[in-house]
Amino acid sequence: MVKSFIGMGSNLGDGNTTLADAWAALGGIDGITLLAISSPYKTAPVDMDSQHWFTNAVGCLKVSLSPLELLQALLGVENAFGRTRNIKKFGYQDRSLDLDLLYYGDLKMDDPELILPHPRITEGLFVLVPFSELDPDYIDIVSGETISALEQQLRDRIGNKNRKDQEIIRDKWDDTESFLVS
């Protein structure tokens, strides 16, 4: 079993419900054990033009699947939740569900289908803030820094105007979704 982290996001429909339902769906897949999920966060779109804010969270899993099998499971759940990709449209797009494999243990991988760790972890508060809530002392295997240190470095870049501002607001799961929080 390998400890893995995933980023979760949705900016179409009820994001909290979508992420909660997707989390439950992941738990129903053989080879995946749910460990913990962060609070949901409402975030302004980053590096894309959209009027729809995102709901984001980070989840921690134990998996017996290979990295590519886990990726296929994540893509299958996205598809089940109506995720469509317009390959003719350039850049980021609105989405019903986005599941990104952030870390798969301490594996480094550069495959046409999957790069690990996720190459853009350090670019968005929408990943670093919920990740830091979940496991602030987790060590990024590329930089050797903790997730909380990477979050602070991004906040510093934003504060120094070296990166666009990123609005983020902590939310909470509905009372009926209390099973999500470890």
C-alpha positions as CSV (number, residue, x, y, z in Angstrom):
1,M,0.0,0.0,0.0
2,V,1.3,3.4,-1.0
3,K,0.3,6.7,0.6
4,S,-0.9,9.1,-2.2
5,F,-2.3,12.6,-2.3
6,I,-4.8,13.9,-4.8
7,G,-6.0,17.4,-5.6
8,M,-9.8,17.8,-6.1
9,G,-11.6,20.6,-7.8
10,S,-14.9,21.6,-9.3
11,N,-16.2,24.9,-10.7
12,L,-19.5,23.7,-12.2
13,G,-22.5,22.9,-10.1
14,D,-22.4,22.4,-6.3
15,G,-18.7,21.9,-5.7
16,N,-19.0,20.7,-2.1
17,T,-21.5,17.9,-3.1
18,T,-19.5,17.0,-6.1
19,L,-16.3,16.6,-4.2
20,A,-18.0,14.7,-1.4
21,D,-19.6,12.3,-3.8
22,A,-16.4,11.9,-5.8
23,W,-14.5,11.1,-2.6
24,A,-17.1,8.5,-1.7
25,A,-16.8,7.1,-5.2
26,L,-13.0,6.8,-4.9
27,G,-13.6,4.8,-1.7
28,G,-15.6,2.3,-3.6
29,I,-12.8,1.4,-5.9
30,D,-10.8,-1.8,-5.2
31,G,-7.3,-0.9,-4.2
32,I,-8.1,2.5,-2.8
33,T,-8.5,3.2,0.9
34,L,-9.6,6.7,1.9
35,L,-7.5,8.2,4.8
36,A,-8.4,11.9,5.1
37,I,-9.7,14.9,3.2
38,S,-9.1,18.6,3.9
39,S,-11.8,21.1,4.3
40,P,-13.3,22.4,1.1
41,Y,-12.0,25.8,-0.1
42,K,-13.7,28.3,-2.4
43,T,-11.1,29.7,-4.8
44,A,-11.0,32.2,-7.6
45,P,-9.9,30.7,-10.9
46,V,-6.1,30.8,-11.4
47,D,-4.5,31.2,-14.8
48,M,-7.9,30.8,-16.6
49,D,-10.7,33.1,-17.7
50,S,-13.9,32.0,-15.9
51,Q,-16.7,33.5,-14.0
52,H,-17.1,30.4,-11.8
53,W,-15.2,30.0,-8.6
54,F,-13.8,26.5,-7.7
55,T,-14.3,24.3,-4.7
56,N,-11.0,22.6,-3.9
57,A,-9.8,20.0,-1.5
58,V,-6.9,17.6,-1.0
59,G,-7.3,14.0,-0.1
60,C,-5.0,11.4,1.2
61,L,-5.3,7.7,0.1
62,K,-3.6,4.4,0.6
63,V,-3.5,2.5,-2.7
64,S,-2.4,-0.9,-3.9
65,L,-2.8,0.3,-7.5
66,S,0.1,1.3,-9.7
67,P,0.5,5.0,-10.4
68,L,-1.0,4.6,-13.9
69,E,-3.8,2.4,-12.6
70,L,-4.6,5.1,-10.0
71,L,-4.6,7.7,-12.7
72,Q,-7.0,5.7,-14.7
73,A,-9.3,5.3,-11.7
74,L,-9.2,9.1,-11.2
75,L,-10.0,9.7,-14.8
76,G,-12.9,7.2,-14.6
77,V,-14.4,9.0,-11.6
78,E,-14.0,12.3,-13.5
79,N,-15.8,10.8,-16.4
80,A,-18.6,9.4,-14.2
81,F,-19.1,13.0,-12.9
82,G,-19.5,14.5,-16.4
83,R,-16.0,15.8,-16.9
84,T,-15.4,16.6,-20.6
85,R,-12.2,17.8,-22.1
86,N,-12.3,19.9,-25.2
87,I,-9.0,19.1,-26.8
88,K,-9.5,21.8,-29.5
89,K,-9.7,24.6,-26.8
90,F,-6.4,25.9,-25.5
91,G,-5.8,26.3,-21.7
92,Y,-7.7,25.5,-18.6
93,Q,-11.5,25.0,-18.9
94,D,-14.4,25.0,-16.5
95,R,-15.0,21.5,-15.2
96,S,-17.5,19.5,-13.2
97,L,-14.7,17.5,-11.5
98,D,-10.9,17.5,-11.7
99,L,-8.8,14.9,-9.8
100,D,-5.1,15.3,-10.0
101,L,-2.5,12.8,-8.6
102,L,-0.2,15.0,-6.6
103,Y,2.1,12.4,-5.0
104,Y,2.4,8.7,-5.1
105,G,4.6,7.9,-2.2
106,D,8.1,9.2,-2.9
107,L,8.0,8.1,-6.6
108,K,9.4,10.4,-9.2
109,M,8.0,9.6,-12.7
110,D,8.2,11.4,-16.1
111,D,5.9,9.4,-18.4
112,P,3.9,10.8,-21.3
113,E,0.8,9.9,-19.4
114,L,1.8,11.0,-15.9
115,I,4.4,13.2,-14.2
116,L,5.1,12.7,-10.5
117,P,5.1,14.6,-8.3
118,H,2.5,16.8,-10.1
119,P,4.6,19.5,-11.9
120,R,2.4,22.5,-10.8
121,I,2.0,21.8,-7.0
122,T,3.8,24.9,-6.0
123,E,1.8,27.3,-8.3
124,G,-1.6,27.3,-6.6
125,L,-2.9,28.1,-3.1
126,F,-5.9,26.0,-4.1
127,V,-3.6,23.0,-3.7
128,L,-1.1,24.1,-1.0
129,V,-3.6,25.5,1.5
130,P,-5.8,22.4,1.7
131,F,-2.7,20.2,1.6
132,S,-1.1,22.2,4.4
133,E,-4.2,21.8,6.5
134,L,-4.1,18.0,5.9
135,D,-0.3,17.4,6.3
136,P,1.7,20.5,6.7
137,D,5.0,18.6,7.4
138,Y,4.8,16.4,4.3
139,I,8.1,16.8,2.5
140,D,8.0,17.6,-1.2
141,I,10.5,15.2,-2.8
142,V,11.6,17.6,-5.4
143,S,12.5,20.7,-3.3
144,G,13.0,19.0,0.1
145,E,10.6,21.6,1.6
146,T,7.5,21.0,3.7
147,I,4.1,21.7,2.1
148,S,3.6,24.5,4.7
149,A,6.9,26.1,3.6
150,L,5.9,25.8,-0.1
151,E,2.6,27.5,0.8
152,Q,4.5,30.4,2.6
153,Q,6.9,30.8,-0.4
154,L,3.9,31.1,-2.8
155,R,2.2,33.6,-0.4
156,D,5.5,35.6,-0.4
157,R,5.7,35.6,-4.2
158,I,2.1,36.8,-4.3
159,G,2.8,39.5,-1.7
160,N,5.9,40.6,-3.7
161,K,3.7,40.8,-6.8
162,N,5.8,38.1,-8.4
163,R,2.6,36.0,-8.8
164,K,-1.0,37.1,-9.4
165,D,-3.2,37.3,-6.3
166,Q,-5.1,34.1,-5.5
167,E,-8.3,34.4,-3.5
168,I,-9.1,31.5,-1.2
169,I,-11.7,31.0,1.5
170,R,-12.0,28.1,3.8
171,D,-15.4,26.5,3.7
172,K,-16.9,23.5,5.6
173,W,-18.5,20.2,4.7
174,D,-22.2,20.0,5.3
175,D,-23.2,18.2,8.5
176,T,-24.3,15.2,6.4
177,E,-20.8,15.0,5.0
178,S,-19.1,14.8,8.4
179,F,-17.8,11.3,7.5
180,L,-15.3,13.0,5.2
181,V,-13.2,14.6,7.9
182,S,-10.8,12.4,9.7
